[in-house]
Structures are given as C-alpha cells and as structure tokens.
C-alpha cells in the first residue's frame, strides 16, 4: 500500500491575537476559530445583563470529603439544533459556575484545562468546527492568562488544521497537537475500494511563539492499515479512519506517547526520528498483555512513571466489555509483558462510546471524564467515588479536569438591578472568572458620590443575586476576598423597572 500524498517538515506563520480580550468574547459573536484570527474581536467587555452569561448547568450527584484542591474544568458541547449555550466552563465543588466562555457560530470547544506557558499557569483549549459523526474537527488552540487575555494561539502548520483531540504545552515552549488529513489511498488490500481515501493521523510539535513546525509524524509512515479494528468502508466516498489519533503526551524520557483509538494501541515515538520505539496493545504489541490488561477504543494514555501508563479504557463502540474503566499498566521491559496493576469502573457501570480521560491528582486521587456520557468523577487511591457530576442531558464533555486556578479579570465587576413590583430591588453581581471573591457588598444611594453599604451576600456563583428590601436610585457592587480586602468595584447603575 502506497500513500499518494503527504506533508513534511516546514514552517507556517502563526496568526496570533495580540492584546487583551478582557472577558473573553462573551455576549458577542465569536470569530470562527479556523478563520483569520487577526479579525477576532478584542477587548470585548462583560455583558450588560447576567442573561448573557448562561452556562450549561452542572448537576453534582455525589460529593464527599477527600477531594483534591482546585476547581473543575469542563467544556460542555451539544449537537442539538439549534445548540444551547456551550463552551469552556470552570465550576466549583458545588457545581456553581466560576467562568464561562460562550462559543458561537457553530464552533465547539474541547480539551479545556490549566497548563503552564513560560513558567506561568494558563488556560488552554481547542475551538473550532467539529465534524459530527466523523469524530474529529478543524480549529485553533488558545492560550489565556490569569486575566483571561488570549496571549497565544496555535495553528497547525503546513496547510493543515488543528484537531480537537489534543493541545499539550511543553516546558520547552512548544505545543503538541494532532491533525486528521484525508489522503487518496488504495484500500483494496484490506477489502475496500481501490480509489478510496484514508485519514493520516499526524502529530505536530509547534513552537508557540513563532508558529514553526519543529516535528511532524505521520501514522501512515509507521502503522499499517492491517493494525486497525475499524471496519473498512465499502464505498469510495467514505474516508477510512483506520488510526483515529486521539492523544499525544510526553513520556518520562522526553519521547512521545501517541494514542490511537482504532488500533487499540498506543505507541512510543522517538521525538527526533519519528521511529516507533514500542507498541503496547493492538495486533502487533511489543508486550504480551497479562490478565485483564487488554483494552479497546481507548483514550488518553499518560505516563505515571518510567514503566507505568494510565489510560481511559472505553471498551465501547462497538462494545467489547460492558463498562468503561480506568486502568494502570506496568511494562516489564526485560520479559516483554504488560501487567494490569489497578483498575476501576464507575459504580453506575458507565459505558462511554467515545471520548474520555483520566487525570492523576496531587493527593493521589484520579479525576475522570466519562466522555460521551457527560459524567465526570473523582476517585481516591482505594477506588472510592468521592465526587460525581454531570453536564445537562443532550451535552457531553470531551475531557474533564481538576486544577488549582487563581485569576482575576482585567475589567471590573458588573452590577445590574431591577425594581420589583413589591418594592424590593434585585441586584445581580457578576465578575466572570474572578476566583477569589468570598462576598459581595452592595452599596447604594441617591447619588453616585454618596453610596452607602446596603447589603452583604456570600459569592454564589458567576451570577450572584441579592435582594434589597427597598428601592434605590443608584447602586454598585464591591467584591471582597475571604480576608475582607476589596478586589474590585462595579460602575454604579440605575435599577431598571421590572417588565
């Protein structure tokens, strides 16, 4: 089988977004991520009304002591027509939203998490057009600082588009991304059409600052179609997704671990030469898998130490085992075996036909995104379920993470207020993404220069509603931290009359 077309090493100038976005493109049309990023909106302020901030509601199903520190990072998405609100969302332990970025124009977001860039914590995610049913997408990767300003964007090089599955920053200031590229291919040796096509699974390592492609790896150069468990298309009009690349991570020695759902395997790849060092799983495994160590349709292999890998084992679509699970495999390089040393399933017996991840936390817990099911959970080292939550029905989230994150937006808080028919006033305090707010102080009076303290209320999510017993001509809100120090104050507003 001969590949008819390919791409090789090269550079591509990165279309960047310079400057601050403040609160990131909320309440405004978001430029399509795969379009010219220089035209993306800049400095868009917080919306005038809390109604413009309506993240998908998260339902917490289980919550016990012992969870790790930090907030939770998901990116709820839906295929509903028309779609509901969707995009990157930070929530707390009670499921209350802390930050939300609504993506519009048919875009979706995925792989939302905290990483480090130039020594500082940043938010990162992929955003673009997902090809529903095909299991991949085309878009752009974003890097956002602790003031929610886009400080870098990463595009695939060599005329390609970044896929939804992986955006991983490295300490060297590079990004590892994946690409799906359809190429003409003779599929007759595997029972398909001679004039068929196949998706080449591509890894690119890109210098974030310059956009230069430093390394490029092609699955078709190293992995044959005979390794795939995916059915071969009967007609030429369907591109064969034989590999389905869905993860790239860095092994303990600096080389790469590349995950491929449709070969039921992951591959250690030399970061300079691109040669496969070893295969684990699949039809040509370099390790004999011990009892219960075999996996299928898996996602997110990650090195735990030099000999151990953790992964999300989907086991579904089609079903191989009845439930998805998280497993740890230990390789013995001397005798060429891989042994299952730990595994757990969700107590509800979840089966994720697509997507999913498993994250090791600082206290030894494991945070799990159950992919297509829309559930995400935390387990302790004894496999006890400590936390469990779900996105709304009709939504899912590709991955889910827990991270420590401290941030404060560039812009001030926003206050809106409504006079109610019963003589009370409802105040909404919004500061999208401010993580240190413990309470809100409402101040008001007859004039902006004569505002007095009217009420205090604990922070209760992205939109905290506070009811005043009286009507007020002008009012503002002040954010305070747990020590009582002011963090920011809104512009004073005049309450509107209730409709």
HELIX and SHEET records of a PDB file:
HELIX    1   1 UNK A   37  UNK A   39  5                                   3    
HELIX    2   2 UNK A   50  UNK A   52  5                                   3    
HELIX    3   3 UNK A  188  UNK A  190  5                                   3    
HELIX    4   4 UNK A  219  UNK A  221  5                                   3    
HELIX    5   5 UNK A  225  UNK A  227  5                                   3    
HELIX    6   6 UNK A  261  UNK A  263  5                                   3    
HELIX    7   7 UNK A  371  UNK A  373  5                                   3    
SHEET    1   A 5 UNK A  59  UNK A  63  0                                        
SHEET    2   A 5 UNK A 385  UNK A 390 -1                                        
SHEET    3   A 5 UNK A 375  UNK A 379 -1                                        
SHEET    4   A 5 UNK A 366  UNK A 369 -1                                        
SHEET    5   A 5 UNK A 357  UNK A 360 -1                                        
SHEET    1   B 4 UNK A  97  UNK A 100  0                                        
SHEET    2   B 4 UNK A  87  UNK A  91 -1                                        
SHEET    3   B 4 UNK A  71  UNK A  78 -1                                        
SHEET    4   B 4 UNK A 395  UNK A 396 -1                                        
SHEET    1   C 4 UNK A  97  UNK A 100  0                                        
SHEET    2   C 4 UNK A  87  UNK A  91 -1                                        
SHEET    3   C 4 UNK A  71  UNK A  78 -1                                        
SHEET    4   C 4 UNK A 401  UNK A 403 -1                                        
SHEET    1   D 4 UNK A 108  UNK A 117  0                                        
SHEET    2   D 4 UNK A 120  UNK A 131 -1                                        
SHEET    3   D 4 UNK A 136  UNK A 144 -1                                        
SHEET    4   D 4 UNK A 150  UNK A 154 -1                                        
SHEET    1   E 4 UNK A 167  UNK A 169  0                                        
SHEET    2   E 4 UNK A 174  UNK A 185 -1                                        
SHEET    3   E 4 UNK A 196  UNK A 207 -1                                        
SHEET    4   E 4 UNK A 213  UNK A 218 -1                                        
SHEET    1   F 4 UNK A 245  UNK A 250  0                                        
SHEET    2   F 4 UNK A 256  UNK A 260 -1                                        
SHEET    3   F 4 UNK A 265  UNK A 269 -1                                        
SHEET    4   F 4 UNK A 276  UNK A 281 -1                                        
SHEET    1   G 5 UNK A 288  UNK A 289  0                                        
SHEET    2   G 5 UNK A 337  UNK A 344  1                                        
SHEET    3   G 5 UNK A 325  UNK A 332 -1                                        
SHEET    4   G 5 UNK A 308  UNK A 313 -1                                        
SHEET    5   G 5 UNK A 299  UNK A 303 -1                                        
SHEET    1   H 4 UNK A 463  UNK A 468  0                                        
SHEET    2   H 4 UNK A 425  UNK A 430 -1                                        
SHEET    3   H 4 UNK A 414  UNK A 419 -1                                        
SHEET    4   H 4 UNK A 496  UNK A 497  1                                        
SHEET    1   I 4 UNK A 452  UNK A 458  0                                        
SHEET    2   I 4 UNK A 439  UNK A 445 -1                                        
SHEET    3   I 4 UNK A 474  UNK A 480 -1                                        
SHEET    4   I 4 UNK A 486  UNK A 489 -1                                        
END                                                                             
